Amino acid sequence: MTTEIYTRIKDVLASHAELNQAATSLGEDDDLFAAGMSSRATVGVMLGLESEFDIEFPDAMLRREVFESVRSIATALETLRS
């Protein structure tokens, strides 16, 4: 993964995740749900990521584990873009 991908993911998180800390301070493996993201906010994050990366998450990827950390989101994006 490139630093650019992580930065773009964190930008989406900053706009949609409703975190209790700055998205820029998150580590790649920090638990986003522990950082305050709710199930409801996950929908906004998913839509933001779809718009930002011009992809669509299939139903099979709509699981908590996919949106659990910056790294897990990046891995999902890599899968969808390949």
PyMOL Python script that loads the backbone (N, CA, C, O; Angstrom):
from pymol import cmd

cmd.read_pdbstr("""\
ATOM      1  N   MET A   1       0.845  -1.180   0.000  1.00  0.00           N
ATOM      2  CA  MET A   1       0.000   0.000   0.000  1.00  0.00           C
ATOM      3  C   MET A   1       0.892   1.246   0.000  1.00  0.00           C
ATOM      4  O   MET A   1       1.995   1.259   0.547  1.00  0.00           O
ATOM      5  N   THR A   2       0.381   2.247  -0.614  1.00  0.00           N
ATOM      6  CA  THR A   2       1.133   3.498  -0.641  1.00  0.00           C
ATOM      7  C   THR A   2       0.636   4.419   0.466  1.00  0.00           C
ATOM      8  O   THR A   2      -0.482   4.285   0.963  1.00  0.00           O
ATOM      9  N   THR A   3       1.482   5.335   0.826  1.00  0.00           N
ATOM     10  CA  THR A   3       1.109   6.335   1.819  1.00  0.00           C
ATOM     11  C   THR A   3      -0.085   7.148   1.336  1.00  0.00           C
ATOM     12  O   THR A   3      -0.924   7.562   2.137  1.00  0.00           O
ATOM     13  N   GLU A   4      -0.162   7.378   0.030  1.00  0.00           N
ATOM     14  CA  GLU A   4      -1.275   8.136  -0.546  1.00  0.00           C
ATOM     15  C   GLU A   4      -2.616   7.450  -0.263  1.00  0.00           C
ATOM     16  O   GLU A   4      -3.597   8.117   0.066  1.00  0.00           O
ATOM     17  N   ILE A   5      -2.656   6.132  -0.388  1.00  0.00           N
ATOM     18  CA  ILE A   5      -3.897   5.382  -0.133  1.00  0.00           C
ATOM     19  C   ILE A   5      -4.311   5.561   1.328  1.00  0.00           C
ATOM     20  O   ILE A   5      -5.475   5.838   1.618  1.00  0.00           O
ATOM     21  N   TYR A   6      -3.360   5.403   2.242  1.00  0.00           N
ATOM     22  CA  TYR A   6      -3.670   5.568   3.668  1.00  0.00           C
ATOM     23  C   TYR A   6      -4.157   6.988   3.958  1.00  0.00           C
ATOM     24  O   TYR A   6      -5.086   7.180   4.742  1.00  0.00           O
ATOM     25  N   THR A   7      -3.535   7.970   3.332  1.00  0.00           N
ATOM     26  CA  THR A   7      -3.942   9.365   3.534  1.00  0.00           C
ATOM     27  C   THR A   7      -5.364   9.585   3.029  1.00  0.00           C
ATOM     28  O   THR A   7      -6.167  10.238   3.694  1.00  0.00           O
ATOM     29  N   ARG A   8      -5.673   9.045   1.863  1.00  0.00           N
ATOM     30  CA  ARG A   8      -7.023   9.196   1.306  1.00  0.00           C
ATOM     31  C   ARG A   8      -8.057   8.494   2.189  1.00  0.00           C
ATOM     32  O   ARG A   8      -9.149   9.023   2.398  1.00  0.00           O
ATOM     33  N   ILE A   9      -7.729   7.327   2.702  1.00  0.00           N
ATOM     34  CA  ILE A   9      -8.640   6.618   3.609  1.00  0.00           C
ATOM     35  C   ILE A   9      -8.873   7.453   4.865  1.00  0.00           C
ATOM     36  O   ILE A   9     -10.010   7.600   5.314  1.00  0.00           O
ATOM     37  N   LYS A  10      -7.799   7.998   5.430  1.00  0.00           N
ATOM     38  CA  LYS A  10      -7.931   8.816   6.645  1.00  0.00           C
ATOM     39  C   LYS A  10      -8.743  10.075   6.378  1.00  0.00           C
ATOM     40  O   LYS A  10      -9.464  10.538   7.262  1.00  0.00           O
ATOM     41  N   ASP A  11      -8.641  10.636   5.183  1.00  0.00           N
ATOM     42  CA  ASP A  11      -9.465  11.799   4.826  1.00  0.00           C
ATOM     43  C   ASP A  11     -10.946  11.432   4.836  1.00  0.00           C
ATOM     44  O   ASP A  11     -11.779  12.193   5.329  1.00  0.00           O
ATOM     45  N   VAL A  12     -11.266  10.264   4.290  1.00  0.00           N
ATOM     46  CA  VAL A  12     -12.662   9.795   4.300  1.00  0.00           C
ATOM     47  C   VAL A  12     -13.103   9.558   5.738  1.00  0.00           C
ATOM     48  O   VAL A  12     -14.214   9.930   6.114  1.00  0.00           O
ATOM     49  N   LEU A  13     -12.252   8.948   6.535  1.00  0.00           N
ATOM     50  CA  LEU A  13     -12.592   8.703   7.941  1.00  0.00           C
ATOM     51  C   LEU A  13     -12.831  10.021   8.679  1.00  0.00           C
ATOM     52  O   LEU A  13     -13.761  10.132   9.479  1.00  0.00           O
ATOM     53  N   ALA A  14     -12.000  10.999   8.410  1.00  0.00           N
ATOM     54  CA  ALA A  14     -12.159  12.305   9.072  1.00  0.00           C
ATOM     55  C   ALA A  14     -13.517  12.925   8.742  1.00  0.00           C
ATOM     56  O   ALA A  14     -14.120  13.593   9.583  1.00  0.00           O
ATOM     57  N   SER A  15     -13.989  12.705   7.531  1.00  0.00           N
ATOM     58  CA  SER A  15     -15.262  13.288   7.096  1.00  0.00           C
ATOM     59  C   SER A  15     -16.492  12.498   7.538  1.00  0.00           C
ATOM     60  O   SER A  15     -17.562  13.074   7.733  1.00  0.00           O
ATOM     61  N   HIS A  16     -16.344  11.177   7.696  1.00  0.00           N
ATOM     62  CA  HIS A  16     -17.532  10.336   7.869  1.00  0.00           C
ATOM     63  C   HIS A  16     -17.570   9.434   9.102  1.00  0.00           C
ATOM     64  O   HIS A  16     -18.646   8.971   9.480  1.00  0.00           O
ATOM     65  N   ALA A  17     -16.439   9.173   9.734  1.00  0.00           N
ATOM     66  CA  ALA A  17     -16.393   8.132  10.774  1.00  0.00           C
ATOM     67  C   ALA A  17     -16.865   8.581  12.154  1.00  0.00           C
ATOM     68  O   ALA A  17     -17.139   7.743  13.013  1.00  0.00           O
ATOM     69  N   GLU A  18     -16.963   9.886  12.377  1.00  0.00           N
ATOM     70  CA  GLU A  18     -17.392  10.398  13.684  1.00  0.00           C
ATOM     71  C   GLU A  18     -16.525   9.840  14.823  1.00  0.00           C
ATOM     72  O   GLU A  18     -17.032   9.381  15.846  1.00  0.00           O
ATOM     73  N   LEU A  19     -15.221   9.895  14.614  1.00  0.00           N
ATOM     74  CA  LEU A  19     -14.257   9.372  15.597  1.00  0.00           C
ATOM     75  C   LEU A  19     -14.108  10.314  16.775  1.00  0.00           C
ATOM     76  O   LEU A  19     -14.403  11.505  16.671  1.00  0.00           O
ATOM     77  N   ASN A  20     -13.648   9.773  17.902  1.00  0.00           N
ATOM     78  CA  ASN A  20     -13.396  10.607  19.075  1.00  0.00           C
ATOM     79  C   ASN A  20     -11.934  11.071  19.136  1.00  0.00           C
ATOM     80  O   ASN A  20     -11.460  11.514  20.181  1.00  0.00           O
ATOM     81  N   GLN A  21     -11.233  10.964  18.009  1.00  0.00           N
ATOM     82  CA  GLN A  21      -9.865  11.451  17.886  1.00  0.00           C
ATOM     83  C   GLN A  21      -9.638  11.821  16.421  1.00  0.00           C
ATOM     84  O   GLN A  21     -10.426  11.454  15.550  1.00  0.00           O
ATOM     85  N   ALA A  22      -8.568  12.541  16.164  1.00  0.00           N
ATOM     86  CA  ALA A  22      -8.261  12.943  14.791  1.00  0.00           C
ATOM     87  C   ALA A  22      -7.877  11.721  13.963  1.00  0.00           C
ATOM     88  O   ALA A  22      -7.082  10.890  14.403  1.00  0.00           O
ATOM     89  N   ALA A  23      -8.437  11.618  12.780  1.00  0.00           N
ATOM     90  CA  ALA A  23      -8.133  10.487  11.902  1.00  0.00           C
ATOM     91  C   ALA A  23      -6.643  10.436  11.569  1.00  0.00           C
ATOM     92  O   ALA A  23      -6.087   9.355  11.379  1.00  0.00           O
ATOM     93  N   THR A  24      -5.999  11.597  11.498  1.00  0.00           N
ATOM     94  CA  THR A  24      -4.573  11.636  11.169  1.00  0.00           C
ATOM     95  C   THR A  24      -3.715  10.996  12.250  1.00  0.00           C
ATOM     96  O   THR A  24      -2.580  10.599  11.986  1.00  0.00           O
ATOM     97  N   SER A  25      -4.248  10.891  13.468  1.00  0.00           N
ATOM     98  CA  SER A  25      -3.467  10.298  14.562  1.00  0.00           C
ATOM     99  C   SER A  25      -3.606   8.777  14.630  1.00  0.00           C
ATOM    100  O   SER A  25      -2.950   8.134  15.449  1.00  0.00           O
ATOM    101  N   LEU A  26      -4.443   8.205  13.791  1.00  0.00           N
ATOM    102  CA  LEU A  26      -4.660   6.761  13.810  1.00  0.00           C
ATOM    103  C   LEU A  26      -3.487   6.004  13.208  1.00  0.00           C
ATOM    104  O   LEU A  26      -2.912   6.415  12.200  1.00  0.00           O
ATOM    105  N   GLY A  27      -3.145   4.897  13.841  1.00  0.00           N
ATOM    106  CA  GLY A  27      -2.178   3.977  13.252  1.00  0.00           C
ATOM    107  C   GLY A  27      -2.895   3.090  12.256  1.00  0.00           C
ATOM    108  O   GLY A  27      -4.124   3.014  12.263  1.00  0.00           O
ATOM    109  N   GLU A  28      -2.152   2.428  11.411  1.00  0.00           N
ATOM    110  CA  GLU A  28      -2.750   1.595  10.367  1.00  0.00           C
ATOM    111  C   GLU A  28      -3.588   0.452  10.926  1.00  0.00           C
ATOM    112  O   GLU A  28      -4.529   0.002  10.272  1.00  0.00           O
ATOM    113  N   ASP A  29      -3.262  -0.022  12.121  1.00  0.00           N
ATOM    114  CA  ASP A  29      -3.967  -1.161  12.700  1.00  0.00           C
ATOM    115  C   ASP A  29      -4.863  -0.794  13.880  1.00  0.00           C
ATOM    116  O   ASP A  29      -5.412  -1.683  14.532  1.00  0.00           O
ATOM    117  N   ASP A  30      -5.018   0.488  14.164  1.00  0.00           N
ATOM    118  CA  ASP A  30      -5.888   0.894  15.273  1.00  0.00           C
ATOM    119  C   ASP A  30      -7.331   0.520  14.967  1.00  0.00           C
ATOM    120  O   ASP A  30      -7.789   0.647  13.832  1.00  0.00           O
ATOM    121  N   ASP A  31      -8.038   0.061  15.986  1.00  0.00           N
ATOM    122  CA  ASP A  31      -9.435  -0.344  15.852  1.00  0.00           C
ATOM    123  C   ASP A  31     -10.305   0.905  15.733  1.00  0.00           C
ATOM    124  O   ASP A  31     -10.392   1.701  16.667  1.00  0.00           O
ATOM    125  N   LEU A  32     -10.944   1.068  14.581  1.00  0.00           N
ATOM    126  CA  LEU A  32     -11.761   2.252  14.333  1.00  0.00           C
ATOM    127  C   LEU A  32     -13.004   2.279  15.221  1.00  0.00           C
ATOM    128  O   LEU A  32     -13.485   3.352  15.584  1.00  0.00           O
ATOM    129  N   PHE A  33     -13.520   1.112  15.567  1.00  0.00           N
ATOM    130  CA  PHE A  33     -14.704   1.060  16.425  1.00  0.00           C
ATOM    131  C   PHE A  33     -14.334   1.459  17.855  1.00  0.00           C
ATOM    132  O   PHE A  33     -15.125   2.100  18.546  1.00  0.00           O
ATOM    133  N   ALA A  34     -13.132   1.080  18.298  1.00  0.00           N
ATOM    134  CA  ALA A  34     -12.649   1.509  19.609  1.00  0.00           C
ATOM    135  C   ALA A  34     -12.382   3.013  19.624  1.00  0.00           C
ATOM    136  O   ALA A  34     -12.420   3.650  20.676  1.00  0.00           O
ATOM    137  N   ALA A  35     -12.110   3.574  18.434  1.00  0.00           N
ATOM    138  CA  ALA A  35     -11.853   5.021  18.317  1.00  0.00           C
ATOM    139  C   ALA A  35     -13.148   5.816  18.145  1.00  0.00           C
ATOM    140  O   ALA A  35     -13.110   7.023  17.906  1.00  0.00           O
ATOM    141  N   GLY A  36     -14.294   5.138  18.265  1.00  0.00           N
ATOM    142  CA  GLY A  36     -15.568   5.841  18.282  1.00  0.00           C
ATOM    143  C   GLY A  36     -16.469   5.671  17.077  1.00  0.00           C
ATOM    144  O   GLY A  36     -17.582   6.197  17.071  1.00  0.00           O
ATOM    145  N   MET A  37     -16.024   4.952  16.051  1.00  0.00           N
ATOM    146  CA  MET A  37     -16.875   4.791  14.875  1.00  0.00           C
ATOM    147  C   MET A  37     -18.038   3.851  15.199  1.00  0.00           C
ATOM    148  O   MET A  37     -17.842   2.764  15.742  1.00  0.00           O
ATOM    149  N   SER A  38     -19.237   4.284  14.859  1.00  0.00           N
ATOM    150  CA  SER A  38     -20.432   3.471  15.105  1.00  0.00           C
ATOM    151  C   SER A  38     -20.799   2.694  13.843  1.00  0.00           C
ATOM    152  O   SER A  38     -20.264   2.947  12.764  1.00  0.00           O
ATOM    153  N   SER A  39     -21.714   1.752  13.995  1.00  0.00           N
ATOM    154  CA  SER A  39     -22.215   0.998  12.840  1.00  0.00           C
ATOM    155  C   SER A  39     -22.839   1.951  11.832  1.00  0.00           C
ATOM    156  O   SER A  39     -22.659   1.793  10.624  1.00  0.00           O
ATOM    157  N   ARG A  40     -23.566   2.933  12.328  1.00  0.00           N
ATOM    158  CA  ARG A  40     -24.205   3.921  11.452  1.00  0.00           C
ATOM    159  C   ARG A  40     -23.157   4.714  10.686  1.00  0.00           C
ATOM    160  O   ARG A  40     -23.305   4.941   9.485  1.00  0.00           O
ATOM    161  N   ALA A  41     -22.111   5.132  11.361  1.00  0.00           N
ATOM    162  CA  ALA A  41     -21.052   5.898  10.697  1.00  0.00           C
ATOM    163  C   ALA A  41     -20.317   5.054   9.661  1.00  0.00           C
ATOM    164  O   ALA A  41     -19.786   5.593   8.690  1.00  0.00           O
ATOM    165  N   THR A  42     -20.282   3.744   9.857  1.00  0.00           N
ATOM    166  CA  THR A  42     -19.630   2.853   8.903  1.00  0.00           C
ATOM    167  C   THR A  42     -20.276   2.959   7.528  1.00  0.00           C
ATOM    168  O   THR A  42     -19.589   2.871   6.510  1.00  0.00           O
ATOM    169  N   VAL A  43     -21.582   3.146   7.493  1.00  0.00           N
ATOM    170  CA  VAL A  43     -22.287   3.305   6.213  1.00  0.00           C
ATOM    171  C   VAL A  43     -21.783   4.551   5.491  1.00  0.00           C
ATOM    172  O   VAL A  43     -21.537   4.514   4.285  1.00  0.00           O
ATOM    173  N   GLY A  44     -21.629   5.645   6.220  1.00  0.00           N
ATOM    174  CA  GLY A  44     -21.093   6.868   5.630  1.00  0.00           C
ATOM    175  C   GLY A  44     -19.669   6.691   5.147  1.00  0.00           C
ATOM    176  O   GLY A  44     -19.297   7.203   4.091  1.00  0.00           O
ATOM    177  N   VAL A  45     -18.868   5.965   5.921  1.00  0.00           N
ATOM    178  CA  VAL A  45     -17.481   5.690   5.525  1.00  0.00           C
ATOM    179  C   VAL A  45     -17.474   4.873   4.233  1.00  0.00           C
ATOM    180  O   VAL A  45     -16.726   5.174   3.303  1.00  0.00           O
ATOM    181  N   MET A  46     -18.312   3.837   4.185  1.00  0.00           N
ATOM    182  CA  MET A  46     -18.381   2.995   2.993  1.00  0.00           C
ATOM    183  C   MET A  46     -18.745   3.832   1.763  1.00  0.00           C
ATOM    184  O   MET A  46     -18.106   3.713   0.718  1.00  0.00           O
ATOM    185  N   LEU A  47     -19.764   4.673   1.889  1.00  0.00           N
ATOM    186  CA  LEU A  47     -20.179   5.512   0.765  1.00  0.00           C
ATOM    187  C   LEU A  47     -19.083   6.511   0.381  1.00  0.00           C
ATOM    188  O   LEU A  47     -18.858   6.776  -0.800  1.00  0.00           O
ATOM    189  N   GLY A  48     -18.411   7.053   1.383  1.00  0.00           N
ATOM    190  CA  GLY A  48     -17.302   7.972   1.119  1.00  0.00           C
ATOM    191  C   GLY A  48     -16.156   7.291   0.397  1.00  0.00           C
ATOM    192  O   GLY A  48     -15.560   7.864  -0.515  1.00  0.00           O
ATOM    193  N   LEU A  49     -15.847   6.065   0.804  1.00  0.00           N
ATOM    194  CA  LEU A  49     -14.777   5.307   0.149  1.00  0.00           C
ATOM    195  C   LEU A  49     -15.168   4.961  -1.285  1.00  0.00           C
ATOM    196  O   LEU A  49     -14.339   5.039  -2.192  1.00  0.00           O
ATOM    197  N   GLU A  50     -16.423   4.581  -1.493  1.00  0.00           N
ATOM    198  CA  GLU A  50     -16.878   4.256  -2.843  1.00  0.00           C
ATOM    199  C   GLU A  50     -16.728   5.463  -3.760  1.00  0.00           C
ATOM    200  O   GLU A  50     -16.312   5.327  -4.911  1.00  0.00           O
ATOM    201  N   SER A  51     -17.060   6.622  -3.258  1.00  0.00           N
ATOM    202  CA  SER A  51     -16.938   7.850  -4.042  1.00  0.00           C
ATOM    203  C   SER A  51     -15.469   8.221  -4.275  1.00  0.00           C
ATOM    204  O   SER A  51     -15.072   8.540  -5.395  1.00  0.00           O
ATOM    205  N   GLU A  52     -14.687   8.174  -3.225  1.00  0.00           N
ATOM    206  CA  GLU A  52     -13.271   8.566  -3.304  1.00  0.00           C
ATOM    207  C   GLU A  52     -12.466   7.668  -4.245  1.00  0.00           C
ATOM    208  O   GLU A  52     -11.614   8.150  -4.991  1.00  0.00           O
ATOM    209  N   PHE A  53     -12.738   6.368  -4.206  1.00  0.00           N
ATOM    210  CA  PHE A  53     -11.933   5.410  -4.968  1.00  0.00           C
ATOM    211  C   PHE A  53     -12.652   4.859  -6.203  1.00  0.00           C
ATOM    212  O   PHE A  53     -12.112   4.007  -6.907  1.00  0.00           O
ATOM    213  N   ASP A  54     -13.862   5.343  -6.464  1.00  0.00           N
ATOM    214  CA  ASP A  54     -14.645   4.912  -7.622  1.00  0.00           C
ATOM    215  C   ASP A  54     -14.772   3.384  -7.674  1.00  0.00           C
ATOM    216  O   ASP A  54     -14.479   2.745  -8.685  1.00  0.00           O
ATOM    217  N   ILE A  55     -15.215   2.836  -6.559  1.00  0.00           N
ATOM    218  CA  ILE A  55     -15.420   1.386  -6.438  1.00  0.00           C
ATOM    219  C   ILE A  55     -16.792   1.160  -5.817  1.00  0.00           C
ATOM    220  O   ILE A  55     -17.465   2.106  -5.409  1.00  0.00           O
ATOM    221  N   GLU A  56     -17.201  -0.110  -5.749  1.00  0.00           N
ATOM    222  CA  GLU A  56     -18.428  -0.460  -5.048  1.00  0.00           C
ATOM    223  C   GLU A  56     -18.154  -1.705  -4.216  1.00  0.00           C
ATOM    224  O   GLU A  56     -17.653  -2.711  -4.719  1.00  0.00           O
ATOM    225  N   PHE A  57     -18.490  -1.618  -2.939  1.00  0.00           N
ATOM    226  CA  PHE A  57     -18.307  -2.766  -2.060  1.00  0.00           C
ATOM    227  C   PHE A  57     -19.416  -3.780  -2.320  1.00  0.00           C
ATOM    228  O   PHE A  57     -20.595  -3.439  -2.222  1.00  0.00           O
ATOM    229  N   PRO A  58     -19.058  -5.020  -2.649  1.00  0.00           N
ATOM    230  CA  PRO A  58     -20.084  -6.047  -2.816  1.00  0.00           C
ATOM    231  C   PRO A  58     -20.646  -6.449  -1.443  1.00  0.00           C
ATOM    232  O   PRO A  58     -20.002  -6.241  -0.414  1.00  0.00           O
ATOM    233  N   ASP A  59     -21.825  -7.012  -1.446  1.00  0.00           N
ATOM    234  CA  ASP A  59     -22.469  -7.420  -0.192  1.00  0.00           C
ATOM    235  C   ASP A  59     -21.567  -8.305   0.663  1.00  0.00           C
ATOM    236  O   ASP A  59     -21.583  -8.203   1.890  1.00  0.00           O
ATOM    237  N   ALA A  60     -20.790  -9.162   0.033  1.00  0.00           N
ATOM    238  CA  ALA A  60     -19.918 -10.079   0.775  1.00  0.00           C
ATOM    239  C   ALA A  60     -18.849  -9.345   1.591  1.00  0.00           C
ATOM    240  O   ALA A  60     -18.297  -9.910   2.535  1.00  0.00           O
ATOM    241  N   MET A  61     -18.560  -8.102   1.235  1.00  0.00           N
ATOM    242  CA  MET A  61     -17.538  -7.329   1.960  1.00  0.00           C
ATOM    243  C   MET A  61     -18.140  -6.413   3.026  1.00  0.00           C
ATOM    244  O   MET A  61     -17.406  -5.710   3.720  1.00  0.00           O
ATOM    245  N   LEU A  62     -19.430  -6.416   3.160  1.00  0.00           N
ATOM    246  CA  LEU A  62     -20.070  -5.538   4.141  1.00  0.00           C
ATOM    247  C   LEU A  62     -20.072  -6.207   5.513  1.00  0.00           C
ATOM    248  O   LEU A  62     -21.110  -6.586   6.055  1.00  0.00           O
ATOM    249  N   ARG A  63     -18.855  -6.333   6.046  1.00  0.00           N
ATOM    250  CA  ARG A  63     -18.639  -6.955   7.354  1.00  0.00           C
ATOM    251  C   ARG A  63     -17.785  -6.025   8.217  1.00  0.00           C
ATOM    252  O   ARG A  63     -16.984  -5.239   7.710  1.00  0.00           O
ATOM    253  N   ARG A  64     -17.970  -6.133   9.490  1.00  0.00           N
ATOM    254  CA  ARG A  64     -17.230  -5.297  10.442  1.00  0.00           C
ATOM    255  C   ARG A  64     -15.717  -5.385  10.226  1.00  0.00           C
ATOM    256  O   ARG A  64     -15.022  -4.371  10.292  1.00  0.00           O
ATOM    257  N   GLU A  65     -15.210  -6.579   9.970  1.00  0.00           N
ATOM    258  CA  GLU A  65     -13.759  -6.775   9.830  1.00  0.00           C
ATOM    259  C   GLU A  65     -13.170  -5.936   8.693  1.00  0.00           C
ATOM    260  O   GLU A  65     -12.019  -5.507   8.773  1.00  0.00           O
ATOM    261  N   VAL A  66     -13.945  -5.703   7.644  1.00  0.00           N
ATOM    262  CA  VAL A  66     -13.450  -4.938   6.496  1.00  0.00           C
ATOM    263  C   VAL A  66     -13.196  -3.488   6.881  1.00  0.00           C
ATOM    264  O   VAL A  66     -12.280  -2.854   6.356  1.00  0.00           O
ATOM    265  N   PHE A  67     -14.007  -2.959   7.801  1.00  0.00           N
ATOM    266  CA  PHE A  67     -13.927  -1.543   8.170  1.00  0.00           C
ATOM    267  C   PHE A  67     -13.304  -1.334   9.563  1.00  0.00           C
ATOM    268  O   PHE A  67     -13.473  -0.277  10.171  1.00  0.00           O
ATOM    269  N   GLU A  68     -12.593  -2.338  10.050  1.00  0.00           N
ATOM    270  CA  GLU A  68     -12.076  -2.307  11.413  1.00  0.00           C
ATOM    271  C   GLU A  68     -10.844  -1.420  11.592  1.00  0.00           C
ATOM    272  O   GLU A  68     -10.616  -0.884  12.677  1.00  0.00           O
ATOM    273  N   SER A  69     -10.054  -1.265  10.536  1.00  0.00           N
ATOM    274  CA  SER A  69      -8.829  -0.460  10.642  1.00  0.00           C
ATOM    275  C   SER A  69      -8.495   0.132   9.285  1.00  0.00           C
ATOM    276  O   SER A  69      -9.063  -0.257   8.265  1.00  0.00           O
ATOM    277  N   VAL A  70      -7.577   1.065   9.288  1.00  0.00           N
ATOM    278  CA  VAL A  70      -7.117   1.657   8.035  1.00  0.00           C
ATOM    279  C   VAL A  70      -6.511   0.575   7.148  1.00  0.00           C
ATOM    280  O   VAL A  70      -6.744   0.559   5.940  1.00  0.00           O
ATOM    281  N   ARG A  71      -5.740  -0.323   7.740  1.00  0.00           N
ATOM    282  CA  ARG A  71      -5.108  -1.393   6.958  1.00  0.00           C
ATOM    283  C   ARG A  71      -6.150  -2.339   6.362  1.00  0.00           C
ATOM    284  O   ARG A  71      -6.028  -2.734   5.202  1.00  0.00           O
ATOM    285  N   SER A  72      -7.174  -2.708   7.139  1.00  0.00           N
ATOM    286  CA  SER A  72      -8.183  -3.634   6.604  1.00  0.00           C
ATOM    287  C   SER A  72      -8.975  -2.981   5.470  1.00  0.00           C
ATOM    288  O   SER A  72      -9.359  -3.655   4.514  1.00  0.00           O
ATOM    289  N   ILE A  73      -9.219  -1.682   5.572  1.00  0.00           N
ATOM    290  CA  ILE A  73      -9.891  -0.961   4.484  1.00  0.00           C
ATOM    291  C   ILE A  73      -8.984  -0.941   3.255  1.00  0.00           C
ATOM    292  O   ILE A  73      -9.446  -1.189   2.141  1.00  0.00           O
ATOM    293  N   ALA A  74      -7.710  -0.651   3.447  1.00  0.00           N
ATOM    294  CA  ALA A  74      -6.766  -0.607   2.324  1.00  0.00           C
ATOM    295  C   ALA A  74      -6.666  -1.965   1.636  1.00  0.00           C
ATOM    296  O   ALA A  74      -6.587  -2.039   0.410  1.00  0.00           O
ATOM    297  N   THR A  75      -6.670  -3.027   2.418  1.00  0.00           N
ATOM    298  CA  THR A  75      -6.616  -4.378   1.857  1.00  0.00           C
ATOM    299  C   THR A  75      -7.862  -4.654   1.016  1.00  0.00           C
ATOM    300  O   THR A  75      -7.771  -5.217  -0.075  1.00  0.00           O
ATOM    301  N   ALA A  76      -9.026  -4.253   1.532  1.00  0.00           N
ATOM    302  CA  ALA A  76     -10.275  -4.437   0.784  1.00  0.00           C
ATOM    303  C   ALA A  76     -10.235  -3.640  -0.522  1.00  0.00           C
ATOM    304  O   ALA A  76     -10.639  -4.137  -1.573  1.00  0.00           O
ATOM    305  N   LEU A  77      -9.745  -2.402  -0.444  1.00  0.00           N
ATOM    306  CA  LEU A  77      -9.656  -1.580  -1.653  1.00  0.00           C
ATOM    307  C   LEU A  77      -8.721  -2.203  -2.681  1.00  0.00           C
ATOM    308  O   LEU A  77      -9.015  -2.204  -3.876  1.00  0.00           O
ATOM    309  N   GLU A  78      -7.605  -2.729  -2.216  1.00  0.00           N
ATOM    310  CA  GLU A  78      -6.651  -3.374  -3.116  1.00  0.00           C
ATOM    311  C   GLU A  78      -7.317  -4.559  -3.810  1.00  0.00           C
ATOM    312  O   GLU A  78      -7.127  -4.763  -5.009  1.00  0.00           O
ATOM    313  N   THR A  79      -8.096  -5.340  -3.063  1.00  0.00           N
ATOM    314  CA  THR A  79      -8.808  -6.486  -3.642  1.00  0.00           C
ATOM    315  C   THR A  79      -9.789  -6.013  -4.697  1.00  0.00           C
ATOM    316  O   THR A  79      -9.878  -6.612  -5.769  1.00  0.00           O
ATOM    317  N   LEU A  80     -10.519  -4.959  -4.417  1.00  0.00           N
ATOM    318  CA  LEU A  80     -11.530  -4.464  -5.344  1.00  0.00           C
ATOM    319  C   LEU A  80     -10.937  -3.812  -6.595  1.00  0.00           C
ATOM    320  O   LEU A  80     -11.557  -3.815  -7.658  1.00  0.00           O
ATOM    321  N   ARG A  81      -9.757  -3.265  -6.461  1.00  0.00           N
ATOM    322  CA  ARG A  81      -9.147  -2.561  -7.585  1.00  0.00           C
ATOM    323  C   ARG A  81      -8.307  -3.478  -8.460  1.00  0.00           C
ATOM    324  O   ARG A  81      -7.829  -3.049  -9.510  1.00  0.00           O
ATOM    325  N   SER A  82      -8.115  -4.724  -8.058  1.00  0.00           N
ATOM    326  CA  SER A  82      -7.283  -5.635  -8.866  1.00  0.00           C
ATOM    327  C   SER A  82      -8.107  -6.509  -9.764  1.00  0.00           C
ATOM    328  O   SER A  82      -7.558  -7.326 -10.503  1.00  0.00           O
TER     329      SER A  82
END
""", "prot")
cmd.dss("prot")
cmd.show_as("cartoon", "prot")
cmd.util.cbc("prot")
cmd.orient("prot")
